[in-house]
Amino acid sequence: MRASLRAGQGGGETSEFVLELPSNLGVIEAAVAYIVERCKPLGLDDSRVALNLRVGVTEALANAILYGNRKDPSKHVRVNVRLDRSRLSVRVEDQGKGFDPDAVPDPTLPANLLRPGGRGIFLIRHLMDEVEFNDRGNVICLILYSNGSGSPGQGE
């Protein structure tokens, strides 16, 4: 795992770091622990960090390694984490062909209950305040707001 750090402008109110991960499921736990530790200063509720962030990033990394890069050791997963006073965003990019996230079947429908796929995306969408995909489908951005409202500026 390689990490590069950049401090943002404006007195350190924004920070950003990037991780380059190999396509190896064995690195997920250490990468997620590192991200969680670095995100503590944002002031998110501990349960949102312990559950929402941890599970969401774990699922995104597993999908990138398994389905995006197909565990190809020549490919990497790039994780860009950006923190500021109001939000945390985690951008996960794989080197795969991508997919259509809208085509993933809802795992809660009776016809899909025994299907093996779709639960990770379902969890991510329900644990994060916002989830965005690029057009190609090889980048997912997970967003949590520090106020827990699902949008910036509310509840302040």
Phi and psi in radians as a Rosetta constraint file:
Dihedral C 1 N 2 CA 2 C 2 CIRCULARHARMONIC -1.915 0.35
Dihedral N 2 CA 2 C 2 N 3 CIRCULARHARMONIC 2.420 0.35
Dihedral C 2 N 3 CA 3 C 3 CIRCULARHARMONIC -2.227 0.35
Dihedral N 3 CA 3 C 3 N 4 CIRCULARHARMONIC 2.469 0.35
Dihedral C 3 N 4 CA 4 C 4 CIRCULARHARMONIC -2.231 0.35
Dihedral N 4 CA 4 C 4 N 5 CIRCULARHARMONIC 2.469 0.35
Dihedral C 4 N 5 CA 5 C 5 CIRCULARHARMONIC -2.074 0.35
Dihedral N 5 CA 5 C 5 N 6 CIRCULARHARMONIC 2.499 0.35
Dihedral C 5 N 6 CA 6 C 6 CIRCULARHARMONIC -2.389 0.35
Dihedral N 6 CA 6 C 6 N 7 CIRCULARHARMONIC 2.276 0.35
Dihedral C 6 N 7 CA 7 C 7 CIRCULARHARMONIC -1.539 0.35
Dihedral N 7 CA 7 C 7 N 8 CIRCULARHARMONIC 2.461 0.35
Dihedral C 7 N 8 CA 8 C 8 CIRCULARHARMONIC -1.413 0.35
Dihedral N 8 CA 8 C 8 N 9 CIRCULARHARMONIC 3.099 0.35
Dihedral C 8 N 9 CA 9 C 9 CIRCULARHARMONIC -1.449 0.35
Dihedral N 9 CA 9 C 9 N 10 CIRCULARHARMONIC 2.854 0.35
Dihedral C 9 N 10 CA 10 C 10 CIRCULARHARMONIC 1.480 0.35
Dihedral N 10 CA 10 C 10 N 11 CIRCULARHARMONIC 0.785 0.35
Dihedral C 10 N 11 CA 11 C 11 CIRCULARHARMONIC 1.272 0.35
Dihedral N 11 CA 11 C 11 N 12 CIRCULARHARMONIC 0.492 0.35
Dihedral C 11 N 12 CA 12 C 12 CIRCULARHARMONIC 1.363 0.35
Dihedral N 12 CA 12 C 12 N 13 CIRCULARHARMONIC 0.251 0.35
Dihedral C 12 N 13 CA 13 C 13 CIRCULARHARMONIC -1.252 0.35
Dihedral N 13 CA 13 C 13 N 14 CIRCULARHARMONIC -0.332 0.35
Dihedral C 13 N 14 CA 14 C 14 CIRCULARHARMONIC -2.155 0.35
Dihedral N 14 CA 14 C 14 N 15 CIRCULARHARMONIC 2.372 0.35
Dihedral C 14 N 15 CA 15 C 15 CIRCULARHARMONIC -2.351 0.35
Dihedral N 15 CA 15 C 15 N 16 CIRCULARHARMONIC 2.730 0.35
Dihedral C 15 N 16 CA 16 C 16 CIRCULARHARMONIC -2.574 0.35
Dihedral N 16 CA 16 C 16 N 17 CIRCULARHARMONIC 2.479 0.35
Dihedral C 16 N 17 CA 17 C 17 CIRCULARHARMONIC -2.523 0.35
Dihedral N 17 CA 17 C 17 N 18 CIRCULARHARMONIC 2.728 0.35
Dihedral C 17 N 18 CA 18 C 18 CIRCULARHARMONIC -2.207 0.35
Dihedral N 18 CA 18 C 18 N 19 CIRCULARHARMONIC 2.368 0.35
Dihedral C 18 N 19 CA 19 C 19 CIRCULARHARMONIC -2.035 0.35
Dihedral N 19 CA 19 C 19 N 20 CIRCULARHARMONIC 2.399 0.35
Dihedral C 19 N 20 CA 20 C 20 CIRCULARHARMONIC -1.926 0.35
Dihedral N 20 CA 20 C 20 N 21 CIRCULARHARMONIC 2.019 0.35
Dihedral C 20 N 21 CA 21 C 21 CIRCULARHARMONIC -1.976 0.35
Dihedral N 21 CA 21 C 21 N 22 CIRCULARHARMONIC 2.485 0.35
Dihedral C 21 N 22 CA 22 C 22 CIRCULARHARMONIC -1.267 0.35
Dihedral N 22 CA 22 C 22 N 23 CIRCULARHARMONIC 2.823 0.35
Dihedral C 22 N 23 CA 23 C 23 CIRCULARHARMONIC -1.415 0.35
Dihedral N 23 CA 23 C 23 N 24 CIRCULARHARMONIC 1.235 0.35
Dihedral C 23 N 24 CA 24 C 24 CIRCULARHARMONIC -2.447 0.35
Dihedral N 24 CA 24 C 24 N 25 CIRCULARHARMONIC 2.074 0.35
Dihedral C 24 N 25 CA 25 C 25 CIRCULARHARMONIC -1.040 0.35
Dihedral N 25 CA 25 C 25 N 26 CIRCULARHARMONIC -0.404 0.35
Dihedral C 25 N 26 CA 26 C 26 CIRCULARHARMONIC -1.160 0.35
Dihedral N 26 CA 26 C 26 N 27 CIRCULARHARMONIC -0.260 0.35
Dihedral C 26 N 27 CA 27 C 27 CIRCULARHARMONIC -1.597 0.35
Dihedral N 27 CA 27 C 27 N 28 CIRCULARHARMONIC -0.171 0.35
Dihedral C 27 N 28 CA 28 C 28 CIRCULARHARMONIC -1.073 0.35
Dihedral N 28 CA 28 C 28 N 29 CIRCULARHARMONIC -0.840 0.35
Dihedral C 28 N 29 CA 29 C 29 CIRCULARHARMONIC -1.039 0.35
Dihedral N 29 CA 29 C 29 N 30 CIRCULARHARMONIC -0.797 0.35
Dihedral C 29 N 30 CA 30 C 30 CIRCULARHARMONIC -1.170 0.35
Dihedral N 30 CA 30 C 30 N 31 CIRCULARHARMONIC -0.692 0.35
Dihedral C 30 N 31 CA 31 C 31 CIRCULARHARMONIC -1.136 0.35
Dihedral N 31 CA 31 C 31 N 32 CIRCULARHARMONIC -0.775 0.35
Dihedral C 31 N 32 CA 32 C 32 CIRCULARHARMONIC -1.136 0.35
Dihedral N 32 CA 32 C 32 N 33 CIRCULARHARMONIC -0.743 0.35
Dihedral C 32 N 33 CA 33 C 33 CIRCULARHARMONIC -1.055 0.35
Dihedral N 33 CA 33 C 33 N 34 CIRCULARHARMONIC -0.716 0.35
Dihedral C 33 N 34 CA 34 C 34 CIRCULARHARMONIC -1.110 0.35
Dihedral N 34 CA 34 C 34 N 35 CIRCULARHARMONIC -0.796 0.35
Dihedral C 34 N 35 CA 35 C 35 CIRCULARHARMONIC -1.100 0.35
Dihedral N 35 CA 35 C 35 N 36 CIRCULARHARMONIC -0.811 0.35
Dihedral C 35 N 36 CA 36 C 36 CIRCULARHARMONIC -1.042 0.35
Dihedral N 36 CA 36 C 36 N 37 CIRCULARHARMONIC -0.792 0.35
Dihedral C 36 N 37 CA 37 C 37 CIRCULARHARMONIC -1.078 0.35
Dihedral N 37 CA 37 C 37 N 38 CIRCULARHARMONIC -0.746 0.35
Dihedral C 37 N 38 CA 38 C 38 CIRCULARHARMONIC -1.225 0.35
Dihedral N 38 CA 38 C 38 N 39 CIRCULARHARMONIC -0.373 0.35
Dihedral C 38 N 39 CA 39 C 39 CIRCULARHARMONIC -1.575 0.35
Dihedral N 39 CA 39 C 39 N 40 CIRCULARHARMONIC -0.100 0.35
Dihedral C 39 N 40 CA 40 C 40 CIRCULARHARMONIC -0.985 0.35
Dihedral N 40 CA 40 C 40 N 41 CIRCULARHARMONIC -0.685 0.35
Dihedral C 40 N 41 CA 41 C 41 CIRCULARHARMONIC -1.095 0.35
Dihedral N 41 CA 41 C 41 N 42 CIRCULARHARMONIC -0.295 0.35
Dihedral C 41 N 42 CA 42 C 42 CIRCULARHARMONIC -1.123 0.35
Dihedral N 42 CA 42 C 42 N 43 CIRCULARHARMONIC -0.467 0.35
Dihedral C 42 N 43 CA 43 C 43 CIRCULARHARMONIC 1.530 0.35
Dihedral N 43 CA 43 C 43 N 44 CIRCULARHARMONIC 0.351 0.35
Dihedral C 43 N 44 CA 44 C 44 CIRCULARHARMONIC -1.154 0.35
Dihedral N 44 CA 44 C 44 N 45 CIRCULARHARMONIC 2.647 0.35
Dihedral C 44 N 45 CA 45 C 45 CIRCULARHARMONIC -0.946 0.35
Dihedral N 45 CA 45 C 45 N 46 CIRCULARHARMONIC 2.358 0.35
Dihedral C 45 N 46 CA 46 C 46 CIRCULARHARMONIC -0.966 0.35
Dihedral N 46 CA 46 C 46 N 47 CIRCULARHARMONIC -0.637 0.35
Dihedral C 46 N 47 CA 47 C 47 CIRCULARHARMONIC -1.207 0.35
Dihedral N 47 CA 47 C 47 N 48 CIRCULARHARMONIC -0.573 0.35
Dihedral C 47 N 48 CA 48 C 48 CIRCULARHARMONIC -1.200 0.35
Dihedral N 48 CA 48 C 48 N 49 CIRCULARHARMONIC -0.603 0.35
Dihedral C 48 N 49 CA 49 C 49 CIRCULARHARMONIC -1.289 0.35
Dihedral N 49 CA 49 C 49 N 50 CIRCULARHARMONIC -0.816 0.35
Dihedral C 49 N 50 CA 50 C 50 CIRCULARHARMONIC -1.149 0.35
Dihedral N 50 CA 50 C 50 N 51 CIRCULARHARMONIC -0.630 0.35
Dihedral C 50 N 51 CA 51 C 51 CIRCULARHARMONIC -1.844 0.35
Dihedral N 51 CA 51 C 51 N 52 CIRCULARHARMONIC -1.164 0.35
Dihedral C 51 N 52 CA 52 C 52 CIRCULARHARMONIC -1.007 0.35
Dihedral N 52 CA 52 C 52 N 53 CIRCULARHARMONIC -0.951 0.35
Dihedral C 52 N 53 CA 53 C 53 CIRCULARHARMONIC -1.140 0.35
Dihedral N 53 CA 53 C 53 N 54 CIRCULARHARMONIC -0.849 0.35
Dihedral C 53 N 54 CA 54 C 54 CIRCULARHARMONIC -1.033 0.35
Dihedral N 54 CA 54 C 54 N 55 CIRCULARHARMONIC -0.868 0.35
Dihedral C 54 N 55 CA 55 C 55 CIRCULARHARMONIC -1.207 0.35
Dihedral N 55 CA 55 C 55 N 56 CIRCULARHARMONIC -0.770 0.35
Dihedral C 55 N 56 CA 56 C 56 CIRCULARHARMONIC -1.054 0.35
Dihedral N 56 CA 56 C 56 N 57 CIRCULARHARMONIC -0.814 0.35
Dihedral C 56 N 57 CA 57 C 57 CIRCULARHARMONIC -1.203 0.35
Dihedral N 57 CA 57 C 57 N 58 CIRCULARHARMONIC -0.691 0.35
Dihedral C 57 N 58 CA 58 C 58 CIRCULARHARMONIC -1.020 0.35
Dihedral N 58 CA 58 C 58 N 59 CIRCULARHARMONIC -0.819 0.35
Dihedral C 58 N 59 CA 59 C 59 CIRCULARHARMONIC -1.120 0.35
Dihedral N 59 CA 59 C 59 N 60 CIRCULARHARMONIC -0.739 0.35
Dihedral C 59 N 60 CA 60 C 60 CIRCULARHARMONIC -1.112 0.35
Dihedral N 60 CA 60 C 60 N 61 CIRCULARHARMONIC -0.737 0.35
Dihedral C 60 N 61 CA 61 C 61 CIRCULARHARMONIC -1.175 0.35
Dihedral N 61 CA 61 C 61 N 62 CIRCULARHARMONIC -0.743 0.35
Dihedral C 61 N 62 CA 62 C 62 CIRCULARHARMONIC -1.067 0.35
Dihedral N 62 CA 62 C 62 N 63 CIRCULARHARMONIC -0.760 0.35
Dihedral C 62 N 63 CA 63 C 63 CIRCULARHARMONIC -1.105 0.35
Dihedral N 63 CA 63 C 63 N 64 CIRCULARHARMONIC -0.729 0.35
Dihedral C 63 N 64 CA 64 C 64 CIRCULARHARMONIC -1.094 0.35
Dihedral N 64 CA 64 C 64 N 65 CIRCULARHARMONIC -0.736 0.35
Dihedral C 64 N 65 CA 65 C 65 CIRCULARHARMONIC -1.289 0.35
Dihedral N 65 CA 65 C 65 N 66 CIRCULARHARMONIC -0.845 0.35
Dihedral C 65 N 66 CA 66 C 66 CIRCULARHARMONIC -1.290 0.35
Dihedral N 66 CA 66 C 66 N 67 CIRCULARHARMONIC -0.885 0.35
Dihedral C 66 N 67 CA 67 C 67 CIRCULARHARMONIC -1.704 0.35
Dihedral N 67 CA 67 C 67 N 68 CIRCULARHARMONIC -0.659 0.35
Dihedral C 67 N 68 CA 68 C 68 CIRCULARHARMONIC -1.272 0.35
Dihedral N 68 CA 68 C 68 N 69 CIRCULARHARMONIC -1.089 0.35
Dihedral C 68 N 69 CA 69 C 69 CIRCULARHARMONIC -1.556 0.35
Dihedral N 69 CA 69 C 69 N 70 CIRCULARHARMONIC -0.115 0.35
Dihedral C 69 N 70 CA 70 C 70 CIRCULARHARMONIC 0.904 0.35
Dihedral N 70 CA 70 C 70 N 71 CIRCULARHARMONIC 0.664 0.35
Dihedral C 70 N 71 CA 71 C 71 CIRCULARHARMONIC 1.000 0.35
Dihedral N 71 CA 71 C 71 N 72 CIRCULARHARMONIC 0.402 0.35
Dihedral C 71 N 72 CA 72 C 72 CIRCULARHARMONIC -1.216 0.35
Dihedral N 72 CA 72 C 72 N 73 CIRCULARHARMONIC 2.013 0.35
Dihedral C 72 N 73 CA 73 C 73 CIRCULARHARMONIC -1.135 0.35
Dihedral N 73 CA 73 C 73 N 74 CIRCULARHARMONIC -0.244 0.35
Dihedral C 73 N 74 CA 74 C 74 CIRCULARHARMONIC -1.479 0.35
Dihedral N 74 CA 74 C 74 N 75 CIRCULARHARMONIC -0.131 0.35
Dihedral C 74 N 75 CA 75 C 75 CIRCULARHARMONIC -1.872 0.35
Dihedral N 75 CA 75 C 75 N 76 CIRCULARHARMONIC 2.707 0.35
Dihedral C 75 N 76 CA 76 C 76 CIRCULARHARMONIC -2.177 0.35
Dihedral N 76 CA 76 C 76 N 77 CIRCULARHARMONIC 2.858 0.35
Dihedral C 76 N 77 CA 77 C 77 CIRCULARHARMONIC -2.015 0.35
Dihedral N 77 CA 77 C 77 N 78 CIRCULARHARMONIC 2.255 0.35
Dihedral C 77 N 78 CA 78 C 78 CIRCULARHARMONIC -1.829 0.35
Dihedral N 78 CA 78 C 78 N 79 CIRCULARHARMONIC 2.260 0.35
Dihedral C 78 N 79 CA 79 C 79 CIRCULARHARMONIC -2.105 0.35
Dihedral N 79 CA 79 C 79 N 80 CIRCULARHARMONIC 2.099 0.35
Dihedral C 79 N 80 CA 80 C 80 CIRCULARHARMONIC -1.972 0.35
Dihedral N 80 CA 80 C 80 N 81 CIRCULARHARMONIC 2.091 0.35
Dihedral C 80 N 81 CA 81 C 81 CIRCULARHARMONIC -1.971 0.35
Dihedral N 81 CA 81 C 81 N 82 CIRCULARHARMONIC 2.250 0.35
Dihedral C 81 N 82 CA 82 C 82 CIRCULARHARMONIC -2.242 0.35
Dihedral N 82 CA 82 C 82 N 83 CIRCULARHARMONIC 2.221 0.35
Dihedral C 82 N 83 CA 83 C 83 CIRCULARHARMONIC -2.136 0.35
Dihedral N 83 CA 83 C 83 N 84 CIRCULARHARMONIC 2.388 0.35
Dihedral C 83 N 84 CA 84 C 84 CIRCULARHARMONIC -2.482 0.35
Dihedral N 84 CA 84 C 84 N 85 CIRCULARHARMONIC -3.039 0.35
Dihedral C 84 N 85 CA 85 C 85 CIRCULARHARMONIC -1.105 0.35
Dihedral N 85 CA 85 C 85 N 86 CIRCULARHARMONIC -0.447 0.35
Dihedral C 85 N 86 CA 86 C 86 CIRCULARHARMONIC -1.846 0.35
Dihedral N 86 CA 86 C 86 N 87 CIRCULARHARMONIC -0.358 0.35
Dihedral C 86 N 87 CA 87 C 87 CIRCULARHARMONIC -2.749 0.35
Dihedral N 87 CA 87 C 87 N 88 CIRCULARHARMONIC 2.838 0.35
Dihedral C 87 N 88 CA 88 C 88 CIRCULARHARMONIC -2.151 0.35
Dihedral N 88 CA 88 C 88 N 89 CIRCULARHARMONIC 2.269 0.35
Dihedral C 88 N 89 CA 89 C 89 CIRCULARHARMONIC -2.208 0.35
Dihedral N 89 CA 89 C 89 N 90 CIRCULARHARMONIC 2.384 0.35
Dihedral C 89 N 90 CA 90 C 90 CIRCULARHARMONIC -2.137 0.35
Dihedral N 90 CA 90 C 90 N 91 CIRCULARHARMONIC 2.013 0.35
Dihedral C 90 N 91 CA 91 C 91 CIRCULARHARMONIC -1.850 0.35
Dihedral N 91 CA 91 C 91 N 92 CIRCULARHARMONIC 2.122 0.35
Dihedral C 91 N 92 CA 92 C 92 CIRCULARHARMONIC -2.003 0.35
Dihedral N 92 CA 92 C 92 N 93 CIRCULARHARMONIC 2.138 0.35
Dihedral C 92 N 93 CA 93 C 93 CIRCULARHARMONIC -2.190 0.35
Dihedral N 93 CA 93 C 93 N 94 CIRCULARHARMONIC 2.226 0.35
Dihedral C 93 N 94 CA 94 C 94 CIRCULARHARMONIC -1.878 0.35
Dihedral N 94 CA 94 C 94 N 95 CIRCULARHARMONIC 3.053 0.35
Dihedral C 94 N 95 CA 95 C 95 CIRCULARHARMONIC -1.823 0.35
Dihedral N 95 CA 95 C 95 N 96 CIRCULARHARMONIC 0.384 0.35
Dihedral C 95 N 96 CA 96 C 96 CIRCULARHARMONIC -1.485 0.35
Dihedral N 96 CA 96 C 96 N 97 CIRCULARHARMONIC -3.072 0.35
Dihedral C 96 N 97 CA 97 C 97 CIRCULARHARMONIC -1.329 0.35
Dihedral N 97 CA 97 C 97 N 98 CIRCULARHARMONIC -0.320 0.35
Dihedral C 97 N 98 CA 98 C 98 CIRCULARHARMONIC 1.623 0.35
Dihedral N 98 CA 98 C 98 N 99 CIRCULARHARMONIC 3.094 0.35
Dihedral C 98 N 99 CA 99 C 99 CIRCULARHARMONIC -2.733 0.35
Dihedral N 99 CA 99 C 99 N 100 CIRCULARHARMONIC 2.970 0.35
Dihedral C 99 N 100 CA 100 C 100 CIRCULARHARMONIC -1.718 0.35
Dihedral N 100 CA 100 C 100 N 101 CIRCULARHARMONIC 1.834 0.35
Dihedral C 100 N 101 CA 101 C 101 CIRCULARHARMONIC -1.098 0.35
Dihedral N 101 CA 101 C 101 N 102 CIRCULARHARMONIC -0.431 0.35
Dihedral C 101 N 102 CA 102 C 102 CIRCULARHARMONIC -1.303 0.35
Dihedral N 102 CA 102 C 102 N 103 CIRCULARHARMONIC -0.255 0.35
Dihedral C 102 N 103 CA 103 C 103 CIRCULARHARMONIC -1.554 0.35
Dihedral N 103 CA 103 C 103 N 104 CIRCULARHARMONIC -0.081 0.35
Dihedral C 103 N 104 CA 104 C 104 CIRCULARHARMONIC -1.291 0.35
Dihedral N 104 CA 104 C 104 N 105 CIRCULARHARMONIC 2.146 0.35
Dihedral C 104 N 105 CA 105 C 105 CIRCULARHARMONIC -1.180 0.35
Dihedral N 105 CA 105 C 105 N 106 CIRCULARHARMONIC 2.557 0.35
Dihedral C 105 N 106 CA 106 C 106 CIRCULARHARMONIC -1.197 0.35
Dihedral N 106 CA 106 C 106 N 107 CIRCULARHARMONIC 2.012 0.35
Dihedral C 106 N 107 CA 107 C 107 CIRCULARHARMONIC -1.250 0.35
Dihedral N 107 CA 107 C 107 N 108 CIRCULARHARMONIC -0.119 0.35
Dihedral C 107 N 108 CA 108 C 108 CIRCULARHARMONIC -1.587 0.35
Dihedral N 108 CA 108 C 108 N 109 CIRCULARHARMONIC -0.175 0.35
Dihedral C 108 N 109 CA 109 C 109 CIRCULARHARMONIC -1.281 0.35
Dihedral N 109 CA 109 C 109 N 110 CIRCULARHARMONIC 2.485 0.35
Dihedral C 109 N 110 CA 110 C 110 CIRCULARHARMONIC -0.912 0.35
Dihedral N 110 CA 110 C 110 N 111 CIRCULARHARMONIC -0.674 0.35
Dihedral C 110 N 111 CA 111 C 111 CIRCULARHARMONIC -1.180 0.35
Dihedral N 111 CA 111 C 111 N 112 CIRCULARHARMONIC -0.311 0.35
Dihedral C 111 N 112 CA 112 C 112 CIRCULARHARMONIC -1.913 0.35
Dihedral N 112 CA 112 C 112 N 113 CIRCULARHARMONIC 0.006 0.35
Dihedral C 112 N 113 CA 113 C 113 CIRCULARHARMONIC -1.011 0.35
Dihedral N 113 CA 113 C 113 N 114 CIRCULARHARMONIC -0.583 0.35
Dihedral C 113 N 114 CA 114 C 114 CIRCULARHARMONIC -1.715 0.35
Dihedral N 114 CA 114 C 114 N 115 CIRCULARHARMONIC -0.025 0.35
Dihedral C 114 N 115 CA 115 C 115 CIRCULARHARMONIC -1.260 0.35
Dihedral N 115 CA 115 C 115 N 116 CIRCULARHARMONIC 2.517 0.35
Dihedral C 115 N 116 CA 116 C 116 CIRCULARHARMONIC -1.361 0.35
Dihedral N 116 CA 116 C 116 N 117 CIRCULARHARMONIC -0.329 0.35
Dihedral C 116 N 117 CA 117 C 117 CIRCULARHARMONIC -1.879 0.35
Dihedral N 117 CA 117 C 117 N 118 CIRCULARHARMONIC 2.917 0.35
Dihedral C 117 N 118 CA 118 C 118 CIRCULARHARMONIC 1.713 0.35
Dihedral N 118 CA 118 C 118 N 119 CIRCULARHARMONIC -0.241 0.35
Dihedral C 118 N 119 CA 119 C 119 CIRCULARHARMONIC -1.255 0.35
Dihedral N 119 CA 119 C 119 N 120 CIRCULARHARMONIC -0.616 0.35
Dihedral C 119 N 120 CA 120 C 120 CIRCULARHARMONIC -1.095 0.35
Dihedral N 120 CA 120 C 120 N 121 CIRCULARHARMONIC -0.841 0.35
Dihedral C 120 N 121 CA 121 C 121 CIRCULARHARMONIC -1.113 0.35
Dihedral N 121 CA 121 C 121 N 122 CIRCULARHARMONIC -0.708 0.35
Dihedral C 121 N 122 CA 122 C 122 CIRCULARHARMONIC -1.009 0.35
Dihedral N 122 CA 122 C 122 N 123 CIRCULARHARMONIC -0.850 0.35
Dihedral C 122 N 123 CA 123 C 123 CIRCULARHARMONIC -1.065 0.35
Dihedral N 123 CA 123 C 123 N 124 CIRCULARHARMONIC -0.815 0.35
Dihedral C 123 N 124 CA 124 C 124 CIRCULARHARMONIC -1.001 0.35
Dihedral N 124 CA 124 C 124 N 125 CIRCULARHARMONIC -0.837 0.35
Dihedral C 124 N 125 CA 125 C 125 CIRCULARHARMONIC -1.102 0.35
Dihedral N 125 CA 125 C 125 N 126 CIRCULARHARMONIC -0.525 0.35
Dihedral C 125 N 126 CA 126 C 126 CIRCULARHARMONIC -1.575 0.35
Dihedral N 126 CA 126 C 126 N 127 CIRCULARHARMONIC -0.334 0.35
Dihedral C 126 N 127 CA 127 C 127 CIRCULARHARMONIC -1.671 0.35
Dihedral N 127 CA 127 C 127 N 128 CIRCULARHARMONIC -0.391 0.35
Dihedral C 127 N 128 CA 128 C 128 CIRCULARHARMONIC -1.686 0.35
Dihedral N 128 CA 128 C 128 N 129 CIRCULARHARMONIC 2.724 0.35
Dihedral C 128 N 129 CA 129 C 129 CIRCULARHARMONIC -1.285 0.35
Dihedral N 129 CA 129 C 129 N 130 CIRCULARHARMONIC -0.626 0.35
Dihedral C 129 N 130 CA 130 C 130 CIRCULARHARMONIC -2.525 0.35
Dihedral N 130 CA 130 C 130 N 131 CIRCULARHARMONIC 2.595 0.35
Dihedral C 130 N 131 CA 131 C 131 CIRCULARHARMONIC -2.379 0.35
Dihedral N 131 CA 131 C 131 N 132 CIRCULARHARMONIC 2.251 0.35
Dihedral C 131 N 132 CA 132 C 132 CIRCULARHARMONIC -2.237 0.35
Dihedral N 132 CA 132 C 132 N 133 CIRCULARHARMONIC 2.512 0.35
Dihedral C 132 N 133 CA 133 C 133 CIRCULARHARMONIC -2.090 0.35
Dihedral N 133 CA 133 C 133 N 134 CIRCULARHARMONIC 2.611 0.35
Dihedral C 133 N 134 CA 134 C 134 CIRCULARHARMONIC -1.382 0.35
Dihedral N 134 CA 134 C 134 N 135 CIRCULARHARMONIC 2.976 0.35
Dihedral C 134 N 135 CA 135 C 135 CIRCULARHARMONIC -1.080 0.35
Dihedral N 135 CA 135 C 135 N 136 CIRCULARHARMONIC -0.625 0.35
Dihedral C 135 N 136 CA 136 C 136 CIRCULARHARMONIC -1.267 0.35
Dihedral N 136 CA 136 C 136 N 137 CIRCULARHARMONIC -0.529 0.35
Dihedral C 136 N 137 CA 137 C 137 CIRCULARHARMONIC 1.555 0.35
Dihedral N 137 CA 137 C 137 N 138 CIRCULARHARMONIC 0.347 0.35
Dihedral C 137 N 138 CA 138 C 138 CIRCULARHARMONIC -1.956 0.35
Dihedral N 138 CA 138 C 138 N 139 CIRCULARHARMONIC 0.149 0.35
Dihedral C 138 N 139 CA 139 C 139 CIRCULARHARMONIC -2.326 0.35
Dihedral N 139 CA 139 C 139 N 140 CIRCULARHARMONIC 2.300 0.35
Dihedral C 139 N 140 CA 140 C 140 CIRCULARHARMONIC -2.170 0.35
Dihedral N 140 CA 140 C 140 N 141 CIRCULARHARMONIC 2.424 0.35
Dihedral C 140 N 141 CA 141 C 141 CIRCULARHARMONIC -2.090 0.35
Dihedral N 141 CA 141 C 141 N 142 CIRCULARHARMONIC 2.121 0.35
Dihedral C 141 N 142 CA 142 C 142 CIRCULARHARMONIC -1.796 0.35
Dihedral N 142 CA 142 C 142 N 143 CIRCULARHARMONIC 2.272 0.35
Dihedral C 142 N 143 CA 143 C 143 CIRCULARHARMONIC -2.224 0.35
Dihedral N 143 CA 143 C 143 N 144 CIRCULARHARMONIC 2.288 0.35
Dihedral C 143 N 144 CA 144 C 144 CIRCULARHARMONIC -2.151 0.35
Dihedral N 144 CA 144 C 144 N 145 CIRCULARHARMONIC 2.334 0.35
Dihedral C 144 N 145 CA 145 C 145 CIRCULARHARMONIC -1.639 0.35
Dihedral N 145 CA 145 C 145 N 146 CIRCULARHARMONIC 2.494 0.35
Dihedral C 145 N 146 CA 146 C 146 CIRCULARHARMONIC -1.138 0.35
Dihedral N 146 CA 146 C 146 N 147 CIRCULARHARMONIC -0.446 0.35
Dihedral C 146 N 147 CA 147 C 147 CIRCULARHARMONIC -1.532 0.35
Dihedral N 147 CA 147 C 147 N 148 CIRCULARHARMONIC -0.071 0.35
Dihedral C 147 N 148 CA 148 C 148 CIRCULARHARMONIC 1.236 0.35
Dihedral N 148 CA 148 C 148 N 149 CIRCULARHARMONIC 0.200 0.35
Dihedral C 148 N 149 CA 149 C 149 CIRCULARHARMONIC -1.557 0.35
Dihedral N 149 CA 149 C 149 N 150 CIRCULARHARMONIC -0.225 0.35
Dihedral C 149 N 150 CA 150 C 150 CIRCULARHARMONIC 1.570 0.35
Dihedral N 150 CA 150 C 150 N 151 CIRCULARHARMONIC -0.027 0.35
Dihedral C 150 N 151 CA 151 C 151 CIRCULARHARMONIC -2.707 0.35
Dihedral N 151 CA 151 C 151 N 152 CIRCULARHARMONIC 2.651 0.35
Dihedral C 151 N 152 CA 152 C 152 CIRCULARHARMONIC -1.199 0.35
Dihedral N 152 CA 152 C 152 N 153 CIRCULARHARMONIC 2.508 0.35
Dihedral C 152 N 153 CA 153 C 153 CIRCULARHARMONIC 1.484 0.35
Dihedral N 153 CA 153 C 153 N 154 CIRCULARHARMONIC -0.252 0.35
Dihedral C 153 N 154 CA 154 C 154 CIRCULARHARMONIC -1.419 0.35
Dihedral N 154 CA 154 C 154 N 155 CIRCULARHARMONIC 2.591 0.35
Dihedral C 154 N 155 CA 155 C 155 CIRCULARHARMONIC 1.337 0.35
Dihedral N 155 CA 155 C 155 N 156 CIRCULARHARMONIC 0.153 0.35
